[in-house]
Amino acid sequence: MRRALVSAVLVLFLVAVAVLALAAVALVAFPLAIVLELVVVGLLVGAGLRLRRMRRPGREGARAGPRWTTGWESEPLADAVPVVRGRLAVVLDEWGVGGEAGEPTLLVVTELVSNAAEHGSAPVRLAVELRGDAVRVEVYDGSPEQPRRRPHDPERVRGRGLQLVDGLSGGWGWTPSPPGKVVWAEVATQWPR
């Protein structure tokens, strides 16, 4: 009987130590995670990327769904597209459009931002908005030139961006927005559509 009591007390003691150890790890990890995120955001801002909070439904002036935007006042840096793609993947996941369902939207954003950086002019802005069963992507750049979809050429290594956008989206187009333009696409949240 005495052995059972000692064993029970020992088990309770080990459980209490484990709980205290987990609490100590949480107290250290939480502030460390906050500092790490602040460092990452600082690096992104230092690289010319501006992050804005997305609007949530139900707020004054909110649109049909949550919206996320970012932009560059000068030409985006070469590593800006992968950084935006990574951050947008997190945002889409928060909206419930992560994983395979979000890949078409990420590819459309990659193509449109790359086109704006390569063929457009500063400033460049990206806005992504959840609209029911679709994600609307809008990329503004300072050039008024119409985007040109090139004919399919299997010999060409580049120049298929708008063909990809056309194939992955339910619709796409462009509108003048003086002094530049907005190229937009609507991508279904359910894939394959």
C-alpha positions, 0 to 999 in steps of 0.5 A: 500500500505504501509503495502504491502511495509513493508511486502515485505521489511520484507520478503527480510530481512528474506531471507537475514538473512537466506542466511547469516545464511546458509553461516555462517554454511557452513563456519564453517561446511566445515573446521570442515568436513576437520578436522574430515576427517583428524582425521579419516585418522589419526586413520586409519593410527595409526591402521596400515591401509595405504590408497593410492590414487586411480588412475584415468583413463587418467593418465600416466600408469593408467589401464583400470579403477580407482584403490584403494589399501590398505595394512598392513605390519604386520598382520591386526588388528581384526577391519581392515576388517570392516574399509576397507569394509566401506572405499571401500563402499565409493570408489565403490559409487564414481565409480557408483557401490554403494548400492546393486550393490556393495554388492557382491564386498564388501562380496568378499573383506571381505572373501578374506581379512579375509582369508589372515589375518587368513590363510596367513601371512604378509604383506597383500595388497588389490587392487580393480580395476574397469574394465568395467562391473566388479570389480577385487579384488586382495588380496596378502599375504606372504604365498605361500600356495594355498587357499583351497575350502572346500566341502559344509558341512551344519553342519560347522559354518565356512569355506564357504568363498571361496564358497561365493567368487565362487558364487558371482564372475564371476571367481576367482583363485590364482597365486604365487607371491613370496614369497606369493600369490595373490588371485583374483576374478572378480565381476560383477558390475550389480547385479544380473548378 
